[in-house]
Amino acid sequence: MRSALGLTAAAQGMAYLSGRGDLPLWAAAACLLAVGCGSLLLVGFLTPLACIVMGLGGAAAAFTMPHSEMLGALPGAPFLLFVVSAAAAALLLGPGAYSLDARLFGRREIIIPLSPRPSEP
């Protein structure tokens, strides 16, 4: 899931950058941010930070960008809804076993201890 979100975000950012040459500065910066965060998610480095930035960027784009300016591989509000929901899911799931985060910082395993049950008479 993490790599699918990263690949989709990076491809969408590249599609926006290559689609038109007359992008405003803020739009070009948002496209570069999408490509950067997508690349980070693709390799699994700084996954929580990249997911938060992707989710906030998708939500900001959904509320500020007119639908006439949305061009690319997946145009419109369905893509933005996908980005926000997938970023939230990837944030909650974590980077996974095959990521740079797991390699650099170690895998995190949650151990839930058994609760002591009262003995029955």
N, C-alpha and C positions, 0 to 999 in steps of 0.2 A: 504494500500500500504506500509506504514511504517513497519508494522509487517511482511508482506510478504517478504520484502527486508531483514529485520533483521533475520528472520528465515532461509531464503535461505543462507545468508552470514555466519551465525553461523554454519549451517549444512555443508556448503562447507569447512569452516575452520576445522571443526571436521573431515571431510572426508579426507582432506589432512594430518592432524595429525595422524589419525589412519591408513592411507594407507601404509605408509612406516615408518620404524623406523630410517632410516639413513638420515634424512633431515639435510641440512646445518643449521647453526644457523640463518642466515637471513631468510630462508624459514620458520623455526619454529616460528620465531618472527612475520613474516607476517601472519601466520596461527592463532597465538594467538591474533593478532590485529584484524583479521577478526572475530574471535569468540567474542572478547570483544566489537567491534563496532556493531556487529549483535545483541548482547545481549542488548546493550544500545538502539538500534533502536527498539527492540522488546518491551521494556517497555516504550519507549518514553522519555528517559532521555538524556539530552545534544544532542538533535536531530540534530541541524545544524552542530555541531562539528563532530558527528559520520558520517553524510552524506558526509561531506568534506573529511574525512579520507577514507571512503569507495570508493568514487569516485576517489581520487588520487591513492589509492592502486590498484584499478581495472585498471586504466590507466597505472600505472607503471608495473603491471603484464602483461598487454597486450603487452607492448613493450619490456620487458626484459626476460620473461620466455619462454623457448622453448616449442613448442607444444608437444614434446615427454614427458615432465615432468608434463603435466596437466592431473591429474587423479582425480577422485571424482565423485560426483553425476551429475554434469553438466560440462563435459569437453570442453575445447577449447574456441575459441574466442567468440562464441555466449553468453556464460555465462559472460565473461568479459564485453561485450557490454551491456548485461542486467544490470550488477552491476553499470556501469557508468551511464547509462541513468536513471535507477530507483533511484540512489542516487541523481542525479540532480533534478529529479521530486520531491522526498521526501524533498529535501532541499528547493525547491521553494514552496511546499505546506505547510510545517511546521509540527509540531508534532501532531496536531489534538486535539480534545476535550478529548479523553480518553488516556491521557499520563501523565507521572510524571511531564513533563514540564508544562502542563496546571494546574496541581494540585499545584505545588510549586510556579510558577511564574504568574499564572492567565491566563485566555484565552485572546487572542489578537483579538480585533474586529476592523476592518477597517471601519470607518464611512466616507462616501463620501458625503460632503454637497452639497445641491442643488445649482447650480450656478444661480445667479440672472439674469433673462432674461430682456432684455430691453423691456419696455412696447411698444405695438404697437399703433400707432395713430389712 
